[in-house]
Amino acid sequence: MNLFDVYPLNDITIVKAKGSYVWDDKGDQYLDLYGGHAVISIGHTHPHWVQRIEDQLEKIAFYSNSIKIPLQQQLSDKLGKISDKKDYQLFLCNSGAEANENALKLASFHNGRKKIVAFTKSFHGRTSLAVSATDNKNYIAPVNESDNVIFLPFNDEDALEECFKANGKKISSVIIEGIQGVGGINVADESFLKKIRSLCDEYGAVYIADSVQCGYGRTGKFFSHDFAGVNADIYTMAKGMGNGFPVAGIIIAPHIKPKHFILGTTFGGNHLACAAALAVLEIIEEEKLMGNAVMVGKYLKDQLEEIPELKNVRGRGLMIGFDVPEELKDLKKNLLWNQKIFTGEAKPNVIRLLPSLALKKRDAEDFIEALKEEIEKVMEKVQG
Ligand SMILES: Cc1ncc(COP(=O)(O)O)c(C=O)c1O
């Protein structure tokens, strides 16, 4: 049986990983500034994470949500503390799309409304509501097309205000990434997030902070939305939460009340997932990884800004993007094949850096050197 061919693949087989490095089956070492798409938060195969999962595996891996799982409460307490949202409530699931799906659904249960406000270049996942709120027609199957989603220009306060005036109490929720990831590292303005907060308050809508990619400490704050100094009603989380172990969740403000059976999952919050997620938070705290993300992120941004060919260097902490000119459109490939460095991309011609929050400054220095070398090679050819 063939694999269903939905991914354009690099011809590389990774067989081993440690920290910010991965190795292929030929023994070649790669620096990983992509983190398997922002997933590797504490570093590949961190020994504490491995140990905690192994220990848990020996005890019990899974039982359903029909019994008490104290690890869930431990995770909830730790998450409340580290995110400074102690009075929020945690619901656990398995993926980013599922987290957003649950958030949008919960908002609708909460206020009984149907309309969702989302923004241009947004990406919220592949499941039915999440994909309906995603601004990419290629991902939306006919069955997912919905009149319930209103797309507005990102960071446009006037358009948002007009939309609320026109649709007022029909709007159930507003969903926004603090920094758009797939859309190309676009940072939500603090004033825009404040405006969302105040309009949601005025009209009784739910502010959903999609923190699947930009959250979990990547920007130096636990949720990048927090730079605006206002709270969202629901934060969605996934990627960095398990450092590669599939686990996701939403945290929910206290005024949104639970009711049995409105949300549910078979696998969400299982013993093994909680052990992995707890290990991640323990390491983020112990190794002060949010501080490291700020420090190494600043170094990278400062250095990138010095390279004249790169434009519009942007992002926060270790979520960084920059535009490359047409003549450097193969830069990402060249970094991979010539320098053995994984980076991310966004169309057209944006390079995204989403490394582990434990990335060492020395590795960032190596990257900058390699990047300059690859740019020079191309520019020399272009200039003849
Ligand atoms: C901002 C954002 N939301 C949601 C998702 C969907 O997450 P998942 O692929 O785990 O369903 C992604 C994935 O890239 C994302 O970047």
The ligand as an SDF file (V2000), in Angstrom:
LIG
                    3D

 16 16  0  0  0  0  0  0  0  0999 V2000
   -1.3810   28.8520   14.3120 C   0  0  0  0  0  0  0  0  0  0  0  0
   -1.7380   27.4270   14.0570 C   0  0  0  0  0  0  0  0  0  0  0  0
   -2.9470   26.9700   14.4660 N   0  0  0  0  0  0  0  0  0  0  0  0
   -3.3010   25.6850   14.2700 C   0  0  0  0  0  0  0  0  0  0  0  0
   -2.4580   24.7870   13.6500 C   0  0  0  0  0  0  0  0  0  0  0  0
   -2.8870   23.3650   13.4480 C   0  0  0  0  0  0  0  0  0  0  0  0
   -2.1850   22.5150   14.2780 O   0  0  0  0  0  0  0  0  0  0  0  0
   -2.1550   20.9250   14.0060 P   0  0  0  0  0  0  0  0  0  0  0  0
   -1.3760   20.7180   12.7520 O   0  0  0  0  0  0  0  0  0  0  0  0
   -1.5140   20.3550   15.2320 O   0  0  0  0  0  0  0  0  0  0  0  0
   -3.5740   20.4920   13.8610 O   0  0  0  0  0  0  0  0  0  0  0  0
   -1.1940   25.2280   13.2140 C   0  0  0  0  0  0  0  0  0  0  0  0
   -0.2640   24.2990   12.5330 C   0  0  0  0  0  0  0  0  0  0  0  0
    0.6720   24.6760   11.8530 O   0  0  0  0  0  0  0  0  0  0  0  0
   -0.8270   26.5810   13.4280 C   0  0  0  0  0  0  0  0  0  0  0  0
    0.3500   27.0530   13.0100 O   0  0  0  0  0  0  0  0  0  0  0  0
  1  2  1  0
  2  3  1  0
  2 15  2  0
  3  4  2  0
  4  5  1  0
  5  6  1  0
  5 12  2  0
  6  7  1  0
  7  8  1  0
  8  9  2  0
  8 10  1  0
  8 11  1  0
 12 13  1  0
 12 15  1  0
 13 14  2  0
 15 16  1  0
M  END
$$$$
